[in-house]
Amino acid sequence: MNIPVKKWYEAVQTRYSQQKYMSKEIKEFTRKSLEKKLGELNDVYPEVRIEVFNKSIKEILPALKGKYGNFTESPAFMAFIIKDKGEHRWTKMGYIGEAAILEATALGLGTCWVGARYIEDRSDLNLNLMSGEHLVAVSPLGYSSENYSLTRHFVSKLFPHRDRKDVKELCPDGYNSDWPGWVKNAIKMGSFAPSRLNRQPWRFYYGEGKLVVDSVGEPSAYKRLECGIALLHVEIGALDGGTTGEVEFGGLGLGTFISEE
Ligand SMILES: Cc1cc2nc3c(=O)[nH]c(=O)nc-3n(C[C@H](O)[C@H](O)[C@H](O)COP(=O)(O)O)c2cc1C
């Protein structure tokens, strides 16, 4: 996948889950830019795709089982859609879905992953799902009206680790401060990934140019998705840290960034 490293690196730092939105419509240029990127992302893996609906998040929420939080109306939402067959499809959904979230963030839009099973009978919306496809998550899209976001930003400046686990805790086989700079940068970026109730189910393992992302305990579908999110953050951190390479799904964990050095 073609990663705009600086842009998404910045987006990783500034992204926060937003539940409150202004009623203001999304600017046409912004909407078109996002649609263009989504077109590219939808061509990366056949198992996953993302669609934007110009409907409020509140229209889809009643049909979602397992969501939490108090959302306001939003001018649009993104739907994360996965096929019911295909290897590593949940991890790929997290990886591609987070690319869409970071692109939206870079365009000045607020987002929030809402991962929940969709119950079609509970919705009047026509999502144009094809047979064998399932909606597994959504995100509101719009301009955030959360007036405490400045405070959160301030807090994150004071506490650079934000509300995240320490990197040492995320590396069960040990964290070595002598590791190459790209490895440490990648782990830091991985730790900033979003997850349900901020549980941070990912763990990182490094050796011989490979940075492995795996889940704590049995990898449920949504843990796989979250580790896919973390894998994209890891890749952005690695590339920003000066190495080249690519990601691979499966292998020693749920996903691996392999450096070419
Ligand atoms: C798969 C997934 C599902 C989530 N579901 C919800 C949700 O239903 N409601 C909500 O308010 N936030 C949801 N979140 C957002 C998390 O609560 C949030 O990412 C986490 O608390 C960390 O905060 P941050 O995203 O601001 O860094 C979800 C995140 C992920 C990755």
The ligand as a Gaussian input file, in Angstrom:
#p B3LYP/6-31G(d) Opt

LIG

0 1
 C      -12.657000      -1.781000      17.074000
 C      -12.969000      -0.567000      17.905000
 C      -14.258000      -0.383000      18.395000
 C      -14.585000       0.759000      19.141000
 N      -15.874000       0.914000      19.552000
 C      -16.223000       2.084000      20.163000
 C      -17.595000       2.340000      20.502000
 O      -18.487000       1.511000      20.290000
 N      -17.892000       3.528000      21.070000
 C      -16.923000       4.476000      21.330000
 O      -17.257000       5.538000      21.836000
 N      -15.619000       4.246000      21.041000
 C      -15.258000       3.092000      20.465000
 N      -13.947000       2.877000      20.126000
 C      -12.935000       3.910000      20.416000
 C      -12.088000       3.582000      21.663000
 O      -12.836000       3.763000      22.830000
 C      -10.835000       4.479000      21.677000
 O      -10.076000       4.184000      20.532000
 C       -9.944000       4.251000      22.887000
 O      -10.615000       4.603000      24.068000
 C       -8.652000       5.086000      22.786000
 O       -8.922000       6.452000      22.653000
 P       -8.447000       7.290000      21.397000
 O       -9.031000       6.624000      20.168000
 O       -9.020000       8.675000      21.610000
 O       -6.952000       7.298000      21.354000
 C      -13.587000       1.728000      19.427000
 C      -12.281000       1.523000      18.944000
 C      -11.971000       0.405000      18.191000
 C      -10.598000       0.239000      17.647000

